[in-house]
Amino acid sequence: MKAVQITEHGDAGVLRYVDTEVPEPGPGQVRVRVRAAGVNPADTYMVRGGYEFFHNPLPWVPGFDSAGDIDAVGEGVTGLAVGDRAFVAGILGPSDGAFAQHHVAEARIVHRLPDGVGYEEGAALGVPYATAYRALFQRAEVRPGETVLVHGASGGVGQACVQFARAHGARVIATAGTPEGLDLATRQGAHAVVDHSADTHVEALREAAPEGIDAIIEMAASANLESDLGLLARNGRVVIVGARTPVEITPRLVMRTEAAILGLALWHITPEQSRQALSAIGAGLENGTLAPLIGHSLPLERIADAFALVTTGHRSGKVVLTVD
């Protein structure tokens, strides 16, 4: 089969489009004939070798998320069959790399792709939508009627958070840094949007939620955590999804509202929590409350260009690779 493989860690220059053996599914596994694969920031970290949570032996085929047709089923697998359309959330459990014509994964992280949902959309689900579900419901424990701030709503995880929170009955405030991002957040269902590049954005957030915010999903804690703490309602929660540098905070802000600062690392998710997340994603696809936005679709052999789009942030919508 054709696959993207690395034999050393580094930038996009280490990615090689090669011929390699088709993997066989073992007990409890399925093999998916990949039609599309999602590209995530986590994939670029893995290739660079700087991801503290995963260390795969080389040579290695990267990629977490894929969608396609099941073409082989291992011993003991139930509920999935050859011919099923499916998506794979590879970060939720052991799997071979998604950037290939065939992707082998544990059956528990493979979910049927509903009719009417394209393969590219299916490939856009795993990392961003599982992260959003875990942030909102397994960490922040968001309840209907609460006010949720999605800080950085134009990215893949941010869009998923807006969709999930809105469908759950929360009031959603979203930030973005461009007019296009603000428009996107509005179209995704945010009740109010704020330009986080504006000097007055903290005041605008206070005006949007004068009683305080119950849960903040934070993509850039390095820049926002201190101001986030001043925006919270009593018993408010901040879930840190992303942070690039250290940050200094005022502990009394945490004391004032008895706030909670919660970290999120998707690889700590349990099998039962994975099942819940995938079930919720599948249900949202079926009822139309979840709809990934595809921004760029490139053939697998253009993996380096896809990585450039992800690492520079010059994109609107998900970057996916199509696999012939």
N, C-alpha and C positions, 0 to 999 in steps of 0.2 A: 504494500500500500504506500501511498504518498503520505509524508508526515513532515512536520517541522521538528527538528531535533537540535539539541545543543550537546557539545562535548566538553565545553568549558563555560564558566560564568562570565558575563560581561554585558555590554550594551547590545543593541539590535544587530550588530555585526557578527555576533556568535550564532545567530539563527541560521539553520541550514535546511533547505527543502530537499528531502532525500527519499529514497526507496528503503523501506524497512519491512519486517515481517508483520503480518496481520496477527494481533493478539487473540488468544482464545480465552473465553470466559471460564472461570473456575466455579466451584460450588458457591451458590448464592449470588452469582454475578450474571450480568447480561452484557451483550455487546451491541452497540448502536452504530449503524452505518450513518456517519455524520453528514448532515446536509448544511449545517451552519455551526459556527463556534463563536462564543462571545469573548471579547478581549477586555480584561479588567486591569486596573492598576496593579492588583496583586500579582498578575501574570508577569508584569515587567519586573517587580521586585524579586520574584522567584528566579527569573533569568539572570538578573544581576547577582544573585547569590546573597543578597542582604536581608532575606526574610528570616527572622529568628524562629519562626514557628514551623517551617518546613525545610528539610534538607534532603533532596532526592539524589540518589546515586546517578552518576553520569555513565554513559550517555542517557539522555532523558528527553521525552516529548512533553513540553509544557502545555498548559491550558486546563482550566477547571470546567468551563460550561460549554455544553453542546446540545444540539437537538437533531433528531433524525429518525430513522426507522430501526427498530430492534431486529437484528438478523441472526442472533444466536442467544441461547438461554442456557445457563449452567444448571447443574443438579440442585434441586431443592427450591428453585424459584417458583413462586406462585403469584398470581395476579398480573403478570406481564407475559406476553407471548410474542413469538416471531411475527413480524408484520405490524406491531403496534407502533404508532407515532409516539415519540417520547422526548422529554428533555432531561438532561443530567445536570445536577447541582454538585459538581465534583468536589467543591471545597467542603462539603458536609460529610465526606467520608472517603475512604480509599478508592482511587480510580487511576487508570492510565491517563495519559495526556489527551486533551480534547482537540489539539491542533493536528488532526490526522483524519484519514478517511474512516477509521474505525476507533471507537472509544469504549473501553471495557470499564465497568463500574459496578460496585455493589448495588444490588437491586433496590435496597432501601433508599438510595439517593437518586433513583430514576423514577420519574412520574409520567403518566400518560399526558400527551399534549392534546388538548381538546380540538375537535374539528373546528375549522375556521381560524385557528391561530397558526400563523406561518412558522416555518422552521427558524427564520431569522429572529422573530419575536421570542420563540422558545429558547434560543441560545442566549438571549439577553436577560434571562431570569435568575440564574443560580446565585451568583455573588450579590448583586444589588438587591434583589427582592428578599432573599434570605436574610441579608444584613438588615434591611428595613424592618422585616417582621420581628427579628430578634430585638432590635433597638426599641421598637415601639411597645411590643407586647410581652416579651420575655425579660427585658431589663427595666424599661420605664413603667410597664404595666398600665399603659394608657387605657382609660375608661371612656365610654361614650359621654359626651357633654363636656369633657375637659378641653382646655386650650393647649394646642401643640404648636411649637415653633420648629420649623425645619430650616436650619441655618445652612444654606447652600443647597437650594432645592432644584437647581438646574442640572445637577449631575445625576448619574444613574441611580445611586442610592437615594438621593434627595427626591427625585421624581417618584420612586417607589414608595417612599415615606408619605408623600402627599397623597398618593392614591389610596394607600392602606388606611391612613388616618381619617381621610374624608369618608371612606366607605364604612369605617367603624363608628361614625357619629361624632367625631371630634371637630372642634373649630380649629382650622388650620391657618397659621400665619407662615408665610414662606419668604425667604430672602434669596436674592441673586444679585449678580454684579453687573448685568447688562440689560438693556431693554428687551432683548430677545429672551433672556433667561427669565425675566419677570413675566413676560407674556406667556412663556411656556408654563410657569408655575400656576398662573391663572387658569390656563386651559386644562391643566391637570386637576384642578379643583380647589386650589387655595382660596380661602375666604378673603384674605388680605395679603398683599405683597409689599416688601420693603427692599429698597436698593441698599445692600450692605456696603457698597463702595462710597456712599454719601457720608459726610462728616456727621450728619444729624440722624444717622440710622437708629441709634439707640433710643433717642427721643421718639422717633417714629414708632418703634416697637412698643414703647410704653403707652403711647396714644392708642395703638391698636389693641392693647390688652391692659387697660387701666387697673384691673383687679389682679393682674399678675398672670404669669404663664405656668401651667402645670407641668409640662414636659418639654424639654429642648433637646432636639437631636442635632448634635454638633459635629460638623465635618472639619472644622478648623479651630480646635480648642486653643491652639497657640495664640490666635488672634482674639478670640471671643470669650474665653471662659470667665474672666473677671466681670465683664459686662453682663454675661448670661446670669451670673449669680444675683446681680442686682435686679433682674427682671422677673425672678421666680415668685410664684404665689407660695403660700404656706404649704410645706411638705412637697415643694417642687423638686423635680429631678432633671439633671443634665446627663445625657448619655453621650460619651465621647466616642465618636466613630473614627475621627482622624485628628492627628496633631503632628506637626513637623518639628517643633522645637520646644524647649522647656518654657514654662509659664509661671508667673508669680501671682498668687491670689490673696485676697483678704479673708482670712478664716471667719471673721465676724459676720460676713455676708452669708456664709453657710449656716452659722448659728441663728441668725435673725429669722430665717424662715424654716429652720430645721430641714435644710435642703439635703439632697443626696447627689453626689457626683459618682456616676457609674461608668465603668469601662466596658468596652465591647470588643471581644475577640471571637470571631465566628467559629474558629477551629475548636473552641471549648464547648460548642453545642453538643448536647447528648443525642443519642439515637432517637429518643422519644421527642425531644425538642425539634430535631430535624423532621420527623414525621409530621409534627404539628405545622411547621413552617411550609413544607411542601404541600400539605393538604390545603392550607389557607391560600397558597399561591394558585393551586389548581382550581379551587373554588372561585377565586377572583377572576381567573381567566374565563371560566365558564359563564359567570354572570355579568362579565363585561366591566367590572369595577377596576380591574388591573389591565393595563395595555402598554407594554414597553414601546418606547419611541426609538426607532432606528434612525441614526443620523448618518452613518457611513457603512457601506457594504462593499468589501473588497474580497477578491479571491485569495485562497489560502497562501499562494506563493507570494503575495504582497504583505506578508506578516510584518516586515520591517516598517512599511508605511503605516500599518495599523498601530504598531507600537508608538510611532511618532505622534499620531493623533491623540493617543491616550496620555502620553507623557507630557505633551505640551499643553493639553487642555483646550486646544483649538478645535472644538467640536460642539455640536448640539445634538444630543441623542446618543444612543449606544453605537459603539463600533463593533461590527461583527465581520467574520470571515465566512465566505461561502466555500463549500467543499464539493467539487464535482466527483 
